[in-house]
Every structure is written in structure tokens, then in C-alpha cells.
Amino acid sequence: MSFRGDSYDQALVRAAHHARAWLDSVAERPVGPSATAAELLAGFNGPLPDGPTPPEDVVDLLATLSAPGLMAIQSGRFFGWVMGGTLPAALAADWLVSAWDQNTGMRYATPATATAEEAAAGWLLDLLGLPSGADVGFVTGATMANFTCLGAARTAVLSRLGWDVARDGLGGAPRVRVLAGEERHDTVDLALRYLGLGSPALVAADEQGRIRVDALTESLNAVDSGTPVVVCLQAGNVHSGAFDPLEAAVEIARQHGAWVHVDGAFGLWAAAAPSLRHLVAGAAGADSWGTDAHKTLNVPYDCGIAIVADPVAMRSTFGAHASYLISDDPGPGDPLEKVPEFSRRARGVPVWAALRSLGRSGVAELVERLAGHAREMAEGIAGIDGARVVNDVVYTQVCVDFGDDARTRAVTARLIADGTVWMSGSRWRDRDVLRISVSNWSTDADDVRRSVDAVRRASADASI
Ligand SMILES: *Cc1c(COP(=O)(O)O)cnc(C)c1O
């Protein structure tokens, strides 16, 4: 069979049709899926057909089988976990990324997508207020962004002691001490585990989940001098939305010679909004930052961003070359020198498209709108009998309890069954909570009003 562009026509037309039907349904369909994974299995499963099926029939079948099992994460009334929707320019760019099929590892091989990513990287550093010479790697999500940044950290803190981890590994290496706030995201632990650094030593947090600088100071003072140290800070707690006191924490960690990493999966974006920028003051003084584009920026999954101030640390950890061959002035470098993968899709291209379509003011307005709707949601819910907002709503996250744990769980279950909204149940600071994350670009005032009404209904029903 030879390549013919028109052999894609039928399948792409069908896919566009199904995509439109899905997007048209999002505004009014129940937000949650109507079938469970177990119920969907029979449709997808079954014996592998003996022979081929026309591509357009496969696309139709996929759409039909999937429909009952799709979560409307795109809905303006989806507030689960911390998940954004998808901006039109980003979705369309993502389609092109698939059609182009560019394996974006090397600049000379795929110059268009590599350059679009470089441009997006420059815009990101500017918007997030980070050093313009930093290396930016496009990875699958914040988990891998944390992994990538902490990989560079591991290289750097060991190399300062004369240990070449790329050549000699971790066996016999000085033990790297990693400190993280009690309420760090679990994926920081995952990243450290993947890197062979074990679990972090935990530093006490305050009632909003922010690392306590006095406790951090104490922990740092207790570390023997000459020990390689990494401090993991957080911009945006998944429950409260709170930000670690970055200015003071970065300064004290620096005084102790630590590498400072900031997990800012959704919080780092506060830097792009003038009215919220104070929340990340001091972040730029860190060594590395992990964030997501598939949350606050609203590009399709999978898209995280690993940012490392020192390109030498980044490129001697990733990429296939000897660590000693790095020049002091590395230039833009190949994409594969800044991420763990060799082959990968051009996932930075939808970031370029999102930023190009929003512009500086659009990004600022997006982040401010999310935080503004979170405040309105909190005010509305605080007016419901028996509901209590339990965090300081400083950003996009709202946590609510409804008296006791059993009642909070009952309200959450009724809310999800009602289908008007989708919000996560969680446990925070020893109590069950209903957790709301306003992360979707399309949430508007009407969504907020309908969502507060849905919470009121669920709360009234759960009282009976
Ligand atoms: C979502 C999140 C992560 C993990 O990000 P993924 O994109 O799911 O890998 C890490 N840290 C924080 C603070 C998060 O909110």
C-alpha cells in the first residue's frame, strides 16, 4: 500500500464530526460518565477481529462505544481534581501535531515543531517571571516535570561534591538529603522514588498547608555541612491553593547551599496575573520549577513543563552525550537534551498555539478569571446552611465541609449523582472535604451560579 493523503479523508471527517458532537453535548450533558469501566469492557473487548476494518468504521465504533464512559472534563461545571479544559487553538494545534507526526527530539530533523516549542518556552519564561536563560523541557505532566527537574538537581548537588552520577550512579554516592513540606504533592515523592532518592524528610506545614519557614530552618540546621541538599517547595496546594512562603524559604535554603525546586503545577501561573503575582514572589530565585500546561493553561493532555535555571545541570542529566562535553554557552540545544524521552510528540506546539491565541493579557485574564470564580463559588457556598469553607481562598481551590465526615461524603455523593457539576471528595487535615478546583477556561458566572445551586440542593437532600 502506498501513502495517499486522501486515504485519511473518511476517518478524519468522521473524527471531526464526532468531536463536534461531543463538544456540542458538553454544555448540557451530565458532567459525569453514565457507565463504569466494567460496563464498558464488553464493548471494547471481544476477540481481535481476524481481518481489517475500514478506518472510518473504527472511528464510528470508537465514538459509539466511548460516549457513555466520557467525563465532561471540558465542561465549565467540571471542578474535579485540578484539571483544565482545552482552548480551541490548543485543540486544533494538537490535531495538527498528530497529522504532522513530527518526532520532536532534534532541531535539524523537525525544525518547525522544535522552533515552535522554543518560542513557547521563551514566552513561558517571560510570563512566569523566570530567568530567560533557563532550559525548558516539554514532558507529559507535572509528575514528569518534577522528575526531570529533580534529576537535574541530583546531578548538580552531587557534582558539587565531585561525584559524577551519570558515570558512577548512586551506589557509594553521598546521600542526598531531600526536604519537602508535609503537604507537598504526592507526585514529588514519586519523582524522588524514580530517581533513587527515597522518601523526602518532611517539614511541618501551617493550617493552610504552607511549609513553615521556622521548621525548614530547623531542618536545614540539623543537616551536616557538606551534605548535598534539595529543598522542594510548592506553589499551589491542591486543597487550599496556598503557596509556600517562597521568598523566605528560597532564601534560607540558598543560605544552606541547597538546590531549590518549586512544584508549581497549577500555582506557578499566578505569576502571569498582575493581581495574583504576589503569591509567587521569590519563586524566580529557585533552581528549578515544574508546572503543567494541561491544567491552568488549558491545553490537551499530556503536557507538563520542566524548567531548570542551569542548562548544564539539565543537559548533563538528559540527552545522549558525555556530561563533560557541555559548553558554557549551550545555545538552544536539542529538545531531547531537556527531557527524559528520546522520541516524543511535539506537545509544546499546543502550548505555542494557546499562548499565541491568548496573548499576554489573555493569559492574565484567564488566571484571574479562574481565581475570581473560585472566590464567587466560595462566597455562594458559604451562604448555604451547614456548609463551611475551610480554606483561605487565595487562588483556584475551595474546600468545604458539611458538618461531619459522613454528611460531607453524603453531600459529595448526591452532588455527583445529580450530574450538574462534578467535584471531588477528598480528605484534608483530618477531615473529609468537598474539593473544588476552578481550572477550566470556559467556566462562567452562570456555571458558578448553577454549581452553587447544585451544592445547595445536594446539601438539603443530605439533611433528610
Ligand atoms: C497535578 C499536580 C501534580 C501532578 O501533575 P500531573 O500533570 O498529573 O503529572 C503535581 N503537583 C501538583 C501541585 C499538582 O497539582
The ligand as an SDF file (V2000), in Angstrom:
LIG
                    3D

 15 15  0  0  0  0  0  0  0  0999 V2000
   -1.4270   17.9090   39.2920 C   0  0  0  0  0  0  0  0  0  0  0  0
   -0.2610   18.1270   40.1660 C   0  0  0  0  0  0  0  0  0  0  0  0
    0.9050   17.3650   40.0290 C   0  0  0  0  0  0  0  0  0  0  0  0
    0.9730   16.1950   39.0740 C   0  0  0  0  0  0  0  0  0  0  0  0
    0.7690   16.6330   37.7800 O   0  0  0  0  0  0  0  0  0  0  0  0
    0.4010   15.6420   36.5730 P   0  0  0  0  0  0  0  0  0  0  0  0
    0.2560   16.5860   35.4430 O   0  0  0  0  0  0  0  0  0  0  0  0
   -0.8760   14.9770   36.9650 O   0  0  0  0  0  0  0  0  0  0  0  0
    1.5180   14.6850   36.4210 O   0  0  0  0  0  0  0  0  0  0  0  0
    1.9860   17.6860   40.8010 C   0  0  0  0  0  0  0  0  0  0  0  0
    1.9290   18.6920   41.7000 N   0  0  0  0  0  0  0  0  0  0  0  0
    0.8290   19.4410   41.8860 C   0  0  0  0  0  0  0  0  0  0  0  0
    0.8460   20.5500   42.8890 C   0  0  0  0  0  0  0  0  0  0  0  0
   -0.3070   19.1790   41.1210 C   0  0  0  0  0  0  0  0  0  0  0  0
   -1.4070   19.9300   41.2800 O   0  0  0  0  0  0  0  0  0  0  0  0
  1  2  1  0
  2  3  1  0
  2 14  2  0
  3  4  1  0
  3 10  2  0
  4  5  1  0
  5  6  1  0
  6  7  2  0
  6  8  1  0
  6  9  1  0
 10 11  1  0
 11 12  2  0
 12 13  1  0
 12 14  1  0
 14 15  1  0
M  END
$$$$
